[in-house]
Amino acid sequence: MDATADTSGTLDEALQRLHASGPERLGRLTNHAPMAVEALAAHGRSGAVHRWLELYAPKLEEYPSTVGTITGDTWREALGDPRRAADWIAYFGREIGERPWRDVLAAWWPLLLPGMYGGSTHPVIRVGHAVRTLLRGDETGPRLAELAHGLGYWAARHHPVTGVELLPLSAGTAAAALDAVEPVPDRAEGSFPARLGRVVGLPAWAAGVSDPDEAHRGLTELVRAATHRYATHGHGEETMLVHASTAPNAVLRALPALPRTLWAPSLHAAWTASAAVTSMYAPDAPVAYTAPGTFAPEEVFERALAHGDEHVIKFTDTALDVGDERALASALRAIEISEPLV
C-alpha cells in the first residue's frame, strides 16, 4: 500500500489540534500523536484520525512555557536544553516562515544529526514523518508548522553519543552487523539515556561508505534488516526495539529533501542509533516466530489501527515501507506482543 496524499483536510485539522499540546508528557515521554496521525493519513485512513485521537487524548499535555527567544547568535547555549522546547519550536517556525523548508532542513540537519539519540530517537522520527508529507507537495501551514515542531523538539532534546568505539566486523550485511552487536552491561536497568551511556562499542558497519547512492542503499538495507529482526527479537522490549527500524527509516525518508553530501553522514548516524537500541534492549536469544497467516499490507495496517498503540502503528508504517512478507510478519508480531491502546 503506497502512501498517498490526504486531500480531506483531516491531517491538517489533526496537526492544528496537536500543536496546542507539548512534544512530551510526564517530563520525558514523547507525544507520538503527530507521527501516528501522519501514518494513518498516509495509508488512506484519514477517516480514523480523529477517532484515534480521542483515545490518545488523555496522554496529551499542555504546550510548554517559553523561556526566551532563540536567535542566530544564541542557539548554541540552548541546544540540548529540554526546557527550551517552546523556544526552539518558535525559532524554527520563524525560520520556515522566512525561507524554503528544504533550506532550513539542509542547514540544520548536520547540526542536529549528531544528537539524534536524544528523546529516545523520537525527534528525528517526528521530523521524518513531517518531511514525508511535505515531499508530496502538501506544503500547508499545519504541515510546515509540524516540521518546525519536529525540528524544535530535536534541538531541545539534542543528545550526542561520544566515546563509542567502532569494533571490527567480518560480515558485510546489516543483518549480520545487528547480530554482532554486544549487549550493554546491566541491560535490564535504567532509562534510555542511562543505558545509552553504557554503550561503549558497536560494530563498524558501513563506516567507510561515502558515496551518496551507496549510503541510500545502506539505509534501505538497514531498515529492512532491523524490521525483519523484530519478529524474532522484539520480545526483548516490545516498545523500544521498534526504534531500531523506525529511527533509520525516518532518516531514509528525509534523504530526498537533503543535499546528497549529507546522505553518507546520515547513514552513519542512523546505524549508530539502530545498533545502540539493539545493544540496549535486544534479548539474549531470538525466538522462532510464524505469522498467523498471510495478509495483504492493507489488512496488516488495519490490524495495527484496531490495536491502536502508537508504536505499533508507526512500526507497521515502516514495515509497509519495506513491504515484503517478513516485514509484515514483524508488524503482526508487534501487534501480538504490545499492549493495545484502550
C-alpha positions as CSV (number, residue, x, y, z in Angstrom):
1,M,0.0,0.0,0.0
2,D,1.7,3.2,-1.1
3,A,1.4,6.4,0.9
4,T,-0.9,8.8,-0.8
5,A,-1.8,12.4,-0.3
6,D,-4.5,13.2,2.2
7,T,-6.8,15.6,0.4
8,S,-9.6,15.6,3.0
9,G,-8.0,18.2,5.3
10,T,-8.2,15.8,8.2
11,L,-4.5,15.7,8.7
12,D,-4.2,19.5,8.8
13,E,-7.1,19.6,11.3
14,A,-5.4,17.0,13.5
15,L,-2.0,18.7,13.4
16,Q,-3.5,22.1,14.3
17,R,-5.2,20.4,17.2
18,L,-2.0,18.7,18.3
19,H,0.2,21.8,18.1
20,A,-1.6,23.1,21.2
21,S,0.0,20.2,23.0
22,G,3.6,19.8,24.0
23,P,6.1,17.4,22.4
24,E,6.3,15.4,25.6
25,R,4.4,14.3,28.7
26,L,5.4,13.4,32.2
27,G,8.6,15.3,31.7
28,R,10.2,12.7,29.5
29,L,7.8,10.6,27.4
30,T,7.2,11.6,23.8
31,N,3.9,12.8,22.3
32,H,3.5,10.3,19.5
33,A,0.2,11.6,18.1
34,P,1.6,13.8,15.3
35,M,3.6,10.8,13.9
36,A,0.7,8.3,14.3
37,V,-1.9,10.5,12.6
38,E,0.5,11.2,9.7
39,A,0.9,7.5,9.3
40,L,-2.9,7.0,9.3
41,A,-3.4,9.7,6.7
42,A,-0.5,8.3,4.6
43,H,-2.2,4.9,4.4
44,G,-5.6,6.1,3.5
45,R,-7.1,6.0,7.0
46,S,-7.9,9.7,7.4
47,G,-11.4,8.8,8.5
48,A,-9.9,7.1,11.6
49,V,-7.7,10.0,12.6
50,H,-10.0,11.9,15.0
51,R,-11.4,8.7,16.4
52,W,-7.9,7.5,17.3
53,L,-7.0,10.9,18.7
54,E,-9.9,10.7,21.1
55,L,-8.4,7.5,22.5
56,Y,-4.9,9.1,22.7
57,A,-6.1,12.5,24.1
58,P,-5.6,11.6,27.8
59,K,-1.8,11.3,27.1
60,L,-1.6,14.9,25.8
61,E,-0.3,17.7,27.9
62,E,-0.4,21.5,27.6
63,Y,2.1,23.3,25.5
64,P,5.2,24.2,27.5
65,S,6.1,27.7,28.6
66,T,8.7,29.8,26.8
67,V,11.9,30.8,28.5
68,G,13.3,33.3,26.0
69,T,13.9,34.0,22.3
70,I,16.5,31.9,20.5
71,T,18.4,33.7,17.8
72,G,21.2,33.0,15.3
73,D,23.6,34.3,18.0
74,T,22.2,32.4,21.0
75,W,21.1,29.0,19.7
76,R,24.3,27.1,20.8
77,E,23.6,27.8,24.5
78,A,20.0,26.4,24.1
79,L,20.9,23.3,22.1
80,G,20.0,20.2,24.1
81,D,18.0,22.0,26.8
82,P,14.6,20.4,27.0
83,R,13.3,23.4,29.0
84,R,13.7,25.4,25.7
85,A,11.4,23.2,23.6
86,A,8.8,26.0,23.1
87,D,11.6,28.5,22.3
88,W,13.1,26.1,19.7
89,I,9.7,25.4,18.1
90,A,9.2,29.2,17.8
91,Y,12.6,29.6,16.3
92,F,12.0,27.0,13.6
93,G,8.6,28.4,13.0
94,R,10.2,31.8,12.2
95,E,12.9,30.2,10.0
96,I,10.4,28.2,7.9
97,G,8.2,31.2,7.6
98,E,11.1,33.2,6.1
99,R,12.7,30.7,3.7
100,P,12.0,27.4,2.0
101,W,11.7,24.5,4.4
102,R,14.2,22.4,2.4
103,D,16.8,25.1,3.0
104,V,16.1,25.2,6.7
105,L,16.3,21.4,6.9
106,A,19.5,21.2,5.0
107,A,21.1,23.9,7.1
108,W,20.2,22.3,10.4
109,W,20.4,18.6,9.5
110,P,24.2,18.3,10.0
111,L,23.9,20.3,13.3
112,L,21.2,18.1,14.7
113,L,22.2,14.7,13.3
114,P,24.9,14.0,15.9
115,G,22.2,14.5,18.6
116,M,19.5,12.2,17.1
117,Y,19.7,9.9,20.2
118,G,18.0,12.4,22.5
119,G,14.4,11.8,23.2
120,S,14.9,8.1,22.5
121,T,15.2,9.0,18.8
122,H,11.6,10.2,18.7
123,P,12.5,13.8,17.5
124,V,14.1,12.5,14.2
125,I,11.2,10.1,13.7
126,R,8.8,13.0,14.0
127,V,10.8,15.0,11.5
128,G,10.8,12.0,9.1
129,H,7.0,11.9,9.2
130,A,6.8,15.6,8.6
131,V,9.2,15.5,5.7
132,R,7.3,12.6,4.1
133,T,4.2,14.7,4.0
134,L,5.9,17.8,2.6
135,L,7.7,15.9,-0.1
136,R,4.3,15.1,-1.6
137,G,3.9,18.8,-2.2
138,D,1.3,19.3,0.5
139,E,3.0,22.4,1.9
140,T,0.1,23.6,4.0
141,G,0.5,25.8,7.1
142,P,-0.1,23.0,9.6
143,R,2.3,20.7,7.8
144,L,5.1,23.3,7.7
145,A,4.4,24.0,11.4
146,E,4.7,20.3,12.1
147,L,8.2,20.3,10.7
148,A,9.0,23.3,12.9
149,H,7.7,21.3,15.9
150,G,9.7,18.3,15.0
151,L,13.0,20.2,14.5
152,G,12.4,22.2,17.6
153,Y,11.8,19.1,19.7
154,W,15.0,17.6,18.2
155,A,17.1,20.7,19.1
156,A,15.7,20.7,22.6
157,R,16.5,17.0,23.1
158,H,19.7,17.1,21.2
159,H,22.0,14.4,22.8
160,P,25.2,13.3,21.1
161,V,26.8,9.9,21.7
162,T,30.5,10.1,22.5
163,G,33.2,7.6,23.3
164,V,31.8,4.7,21.3
165,E,34.5,2.5,19.8
166,L,34.0,1.1,16.3
167,L,34.7,-2.6,16.5
168,P,35.9,-4.8,13.7
169,L,33.2,-6.6,11.7
170,S,33.9,-9.5,9.4
171,A,30.4,-9.8,7.9
172,G,29.2,-7.2,5.5
173,T,25.4,-7.2,5.7
174,A,23.3,-5.0,8.0
175,A,21.6,-8.1,9.4
176,A,24.9,-9.7,10.3
177,A,26.1,-6.4,11.9
178,L,23.0,-6.3,14.1
179,D,23.6,-9.9,15.1
180,A,27.1,-8.9,16.1
181,V,26.0,-6.1,18.4
182,E,27.0,-6.8,22.0
183,P,24.5,-6.1,24.8
184,V,25.3,-3.3,27.3
185,P,26.1,-4.1,30.9
186,D,23.1,-4.1,33.3
187,R,20.8,-4.2,30.3
188,A,17.6,-4.6,32.3
189,E,18.2,-1.4,34.4
190,G,17.8,2.3,33.7
191,S,16.2,4.7,31.3
192,F,17.1,5.2,27.7
193,P,19.7,7.9,28.5
194,A,21.2,5.8,31.2
195,R,21.5,2.7,29.0
196,L,22.8,4.8,26.2
197,G,25.7,6.0,28.4
198,R,26.7,2.3,28.8
199,V,27.1,1.8,25.0
200,V,30.9,1.8,24.5
201,G,31.4,-0.3,21.4
202,L,29.5,-1.0,18.2
203,P,30.3,-2.9,15.0
204,A,31.9,-0.7,12.4
205,W,29.2,-1.4,9.7
206,A,29.2,0.9,6.7
207,A,31.8,3.1,8.3
208,G,33.7,3.5,5.1
209,V,30.7,4.5,3.0
210,S,31.0,7.9,1.4
211,D,29.1,7.6,-1.9
212,P,25.6,9.0,-1.6
213,D,23.9,6.3,-3.6
214,E,25.7,3.6,-1.6
215,A,24.5,5.4,1.5
216,H,20.9,5.3,0.3
217,R,21.2,1.6,-0.4
218,G,22.8,1.0,3.0
219,L,20.0,2.8,4.8
220,T,17.4,0.8,2.9
221,E,19.2,-2.4,3.8
222,L,19.4,-1.3,7.5
223,V,15.7,-0.5,7.7
224,R,14.9,-3.9,6.2
225,A,17.2,-5.8,8.4
226,A,16.0,-4.1,11.6
227,T,12.4,-4.6,10.7
228,H,12.8,-8.3,9.9
229,R,14.7,-8.8,13.1
230,Y,11.9,-7.6,15.3
231,A,9.9,-10.7,14.6
232,T,12.4,-12.9,16.4
233,H,13.9,-10.3,18.8
234,G,11.0,-7.9,19.6
235,H,10.2,-9.8,22.8
236,G,13.3,-8.3,24.4
237,E,11.5,-5.0,24.7
238,E,8.5,-4.8,22.5
239,T,8.2,-1.0,22.5
240,M,11.8,0.3,22.5
241,L,13.0,-2.2,19.9
242,V,10.8,-0.7,17.2
243,H,13.1,2.3,17.1
244,A,15.9,0.2,15.7
245,S,14.0,0.4,12.4
246,T,11.7,3.5,12.7
247,A,14.7,5.8,13.5
248,P,16.8,4.9,10.5
249,N,13.6,4.8,8.4
250,A,12.9,8.4,9.4
251,V,16.4,9.3,8.2
252,L,15.8,7.4,4.9
253,R,12.6,9.4,4.4
254,A,14.4,12.7,4.8
255,L,17.2,11.9,2.2
256,P,15.3,13.1,-0.9
257,A,14.9,16.6,0.8
258,L,18.6,16.8,1.7
259,P,21.8,17.6,-0.3
260,R,23.5,14.4,-1.4
261,T,26.6,15.3,0.6
262,L,24.6,14.6,3.8
263,W,23.5,11.2,2.8
264,A,26.6,9.3,4.0
265,P,26.8,11.0,7.4
266,S,23.1,10.3,7.7
267,L,23.7,6.6,7.2
268,H,26.5,6.5,9.8
269,A,24.3,8.3,12.4
270,A,21.3,6.0,11.7
271,W,23.5,2.9,12.1
272,T,24.7,4.1,15.4
273,A,21.1,4.7,16.6
274,S,19.8,1.3,15.4
275,A,22.8,-0.6,16.8
276,A,22.7,1.3,20.1
277,V,19.0,0.5,20.5
278,T,19.8,-3.1,19.7
279,S,22.6,-3.2,22.3
280,M,20.3,-1.6,24.9
281,Y,17.2,-3.7,24.5
282,A,17.7,-6.9,22.4
283,P,17.1,-10.2,24.2
284,D,19.8,-12.8,24.9
285,A,18.4,-15.1,22.2
286,P,15.9,-15.0,19.4
287,V,12.7,-17.0,19.3
288,A,11.1,-18.6,16.3
289,Y,8.0,-16.8,15.0
290,T,5.5,-17.8,12.4
291,A,2.9,-15.3,11.4
292,P,-0.7,-16.4,11.9
293,G,-1.4,-16.5,8.2
294,T,-0.6,-14.4,5.1
295,F,-2.2,-11.0,5.0
296,A,-2.1,-8.1,2.5
297,P,-0.5,-4.9,3.6
298,E,-3.8,-3.2,3.9
299,E,-5.0,-5.9,6.3
300,V,-1.9,-5.7,8.4
301,F,-2.3,-1.9,8.7
302,E,-6.0,-2.3,9.6
303,R,-5.0,-4.7,12.4
304,A,-2.4,-2.1,13.7
305,L,-5.1,0.6,13.7
306,A,-7.5,-1.7,15.5
307,H,-4.8,-2.4,18.1
308,G,-4.2,1.3,18.4
309,D,-0.8,1.5,20.1
310,E,1.1,4.4,18.7
311,H,4.4,2.4,18.4
312,V,2.6,-0.4,16.7
313,I,1.1,2.0,14.2
314,K,4.4,3.6,13.4
315,F,6.3,0.3,13.2
316,T,3.7,-1.1,10.9
317,D,4.0,2.0,8.8
318,T,7.8,1.3,8.5
319,A,7.1,-2.4,7.8
320,L,4.8,-1.4,4.9
321,D,7.7,0.7,3.5
322,V,9.8,-2.4,3.5
323,G,6.9,-4.2,2.0
324,D,7.9,-7.9,2.0
325,E,6.4,-10.8,3.8
326,R,9.0,-10.9,6.6
327,A,8.4,-7.2,7.3
328,L,4.6,-7.8,7.5
329,A,5.2,-10.7,9.8
330,S,7.2,-8.4,12.1
331,A,4.3,-6.0,12.2
332,L,2.0,-8.8,13.2
333,R,4.4,-9.8,15.9
334,A,4.4,-6.2,17.3
335,I,0.6,-6.3,17.3
336,E,0.7,-9.6,19.2
337,I,3.1,-8.7,21.9
338,S,2.3,-5.0,22.5
339,E,-0.2,-3.5,24.9
340,P,-3.2,-2.1,22.9
341,L,-4.4,1.4,23.3
342,V,-7.6,1.4,25.2
